[in-house]
Amino acid sequence: MPRDQQLGVVLLVGCIAGIIIYGWLVFFSQWAILVLQLTAFAGVAAILGVLAWIGYTLATTPPPKPLEEIEKELSQEAGGTKPEESR
């Protein structure tokens, strides 16, 4: 069996085992409330973490050059001058 198929089988079996364990913890254990609280916290923390990462990326990325500056650079590289704009 190829390596990627082996990894797929491991993921499949591990996820099914995780579902069974989580179901047992939520419905049949004495720690059901704690498990639900931890799960909710992890879900909210993951969503807010992704949003914070997006915000950080937006805040630290420099703005793009204006279109006029790019056109000027392209015309200089081509060796010509900026073509006249039609009216």
C-alpha positions as CSV (number, residue, x, y, z in Angstrom):
1,M,0.0,0.0,0.0
2,P,1.5,3.4,-1.0
3,R,2.4,5.8,1.8
4,D,-0.4,8.3,1.1
5,Q,-3.0,5.5,1.4
6,Q,-1.4,4.4,4.7
7,L,-1.7,8.0,5.9
8,G,-5.3,8.1,4.8
9,V,-6.1,4.9,6.7
10,V,-4.4,6.2,9.8
11,L,-6.4,9.5,9.6
12,L,-9.7,7.7,9.0
13,V,-9.2,5.3,12.0
14,G,-7.9,8.1,14.2
15,C,-10.9,10.4,13.4
16,I,-13.4,7.6,13.9
17,A,-11.8,6.8,17.3
18,G,-11.8,10.5,18.2
19,I,-15.6,10.7,17.4
20,I,-16.3,7.7,19.6
21,I,-14.2,9.0,22.5
22,Y,-15.7,12.5,22.2
23,G,-19.2,11.1,22.1
24,W,-18.6,9.0,25.2
25,L,-17.0,12.0,27.0
26,V,-20.0,14.3,26.2
27,F,-22.9,11.8,26.8
28,F,-21.7,9.2,29.3
29,S,-18.9,10.8,31.5
30,Q,-19.1,12.9,34.6
31,W,-16.9,15.6,32.8
32,A,-19.5,16.4,30.1
33,I,-19.8,20.0,31.0
34,L,-16.0,20.5,31.1
35,V,-15.6,18.8,27.8
36,L,-18.2,21.0,26.2
37,Q,-16.6,24.1,27.7
38,L,-13.2,23.2,26.5
39,T,-14.5,22.4,23.0
40,A,-16.4,25.7,22.8
41,F,-13.3,27.6,24.0
42,A,-11.1,25.8,21.5
43,G,-13.5,26.6,18.6
44,V,-13.9,30.3,19.5
45,A,-10.1,30.6,20.1
46,A,-9.3,29.0,16.7
47,I,-11.7,31.4,14.8
48,L,-10.5,34.5,16.6
49,G,-6.9,33.4,16.1
50,V,-7.4,33.1,12.4
51,L,-9.1,36.5,12.3
52,A,-6.2,38.0,14.3
53,W,-3.7,36.6,11.9
54,I,-5.6,38.1,9.0
55,G,-5.7,41.5,10.8
56,Y,-2.0,41.3,11.5
57,T,-1.2,40.5,7.8
58,L,-3.4,43.4,6.6
59,A,-1.8,45.8,9.1
60,T,1.8,44.9,8.2
61,T,1.6,44.5,4.4
62,P,2.7,47.6,2.6
63,P,0.1,49.2,0.3
64,P,0.5,48.6,-3.5
65,K,2.0,51.2,-5.8
66,P,-0.4,53.6,-7.5
67,L,-1.3,52.6,-11.0
68,E,0.2,55.8,-12.5
69,E,3.6,54.9,-11.0
70,I,3.5,51.4,-12.5
71,E,2.6,52.8,-15.9
72,K,5.5,55.3,-15.7
73,E,8.0,52.5,-14.8
74,L,6.7,50.4,-17.7
75,S,7.0,53.2,-20.2
76,Q,10.6,53.9,-19.0
77,E,11.5,50.2,-19.3
78,A,10.2,50.2,-22.9
79,G,12.4,53.1,-23.7
80,G,9.6,55.3,-24.8
81,T,7.6,58.1,-23.2
82,K,4.1,57.8,-21.8
83,P,1.6,57.7,-24.7
84,E,-0.8,60.5,-24.9
85,E,-4.2,59.8,-23.4
86,S,-7.1,60.0,-25.9
87,R,-9.8,62.5,-25.0
